[in-house]
Amino acid sequence: MHFSVSFSAYGFSSHFLGDIGGLVFTSFIGIGKEVRDFFSPSGTAEIGDLLADMAGIIAARIYIKEQFTSKPLIILYILF
């Protein structure tokens, strides 16, 4: 689930924020979720979740770079 959320979040945010902005935004989502899990009594922070987040970001970046010359709103392209 972390992979797919990060893939989608990067695809969406990089359209509006650029490559670096999408990376920062999506990384903060993943890191923020793990920080919340660390401090939550019912959550468990896991390094594997962060790795899946980074893998999703990297995969989305590669997909966008190889498939498109311009950056479409990737999530709409995939859904429709």
N, C-alpha and C positions, 0 to 999 in steps of 0.2 A: 504494500500500500504506500509506503514511503517513496518508493521509486516512481510510481504513477502520479502521485500528488506533486512531487518535485518536477517531474517531466512537464506536467500541465502548468504548474505555477511558473516555471521558467519560460515556457512557450508564450504564456499570456503576458507576463511582466516584461519580457525582453522586447515585445512589440512596442510597449509604451515607454520603457525606461532604458532601452538599449542593452547591449550585451553585459556590460559591467553592472548596470542598475538591476537587470534581471538576476544576475548572479548574486548580488548583495541581498536583494529582496528575498529571493528563494532560500538563500542560506540562512537568513534571519528567521524565516518561517521554521525551517528544520531545527536550528539551534534553539529557538524559543520553545518549540514543542518539547525538546529534550530537557531544557531547564525546568519547564513546568512539570514534566514527569519526575524529575529529580526531587523537587520540593513537594510534590503531591504525595499524600499517604497511599493513594491507590495506584500511582503510576510507577513505572520503572524505566529509568534512563538507560539506553543501550547504545554502545558504540556502533553496533550493526545497523541501527536505524539511521545514524548520521552517515554511514557509508552508503546506505541505500539512497539517501537524499542526494548525496554528491554524485552517485552513479546516474540518478535520474536527470540531474542538471547537465551532466556531461553528455548523456545520450540525447537529450533534447537539443543541446548546442550542436552536436554533430549532425543530427537529423535536419535541423533548420539550415545549417551551412551547406550540406550536400544536396538538399532537395529544392531549395528556393534561392533565386537570385535576389529577390526582395523579401522582406520579412512580413509575411501575412500574419494575421491573427491565427496562429497555429491551431488553437483549440477549436476554432470555428471550421478551419479547413478539415481537421480530423473528424469532427462530428457531422459535418454536412458535406 
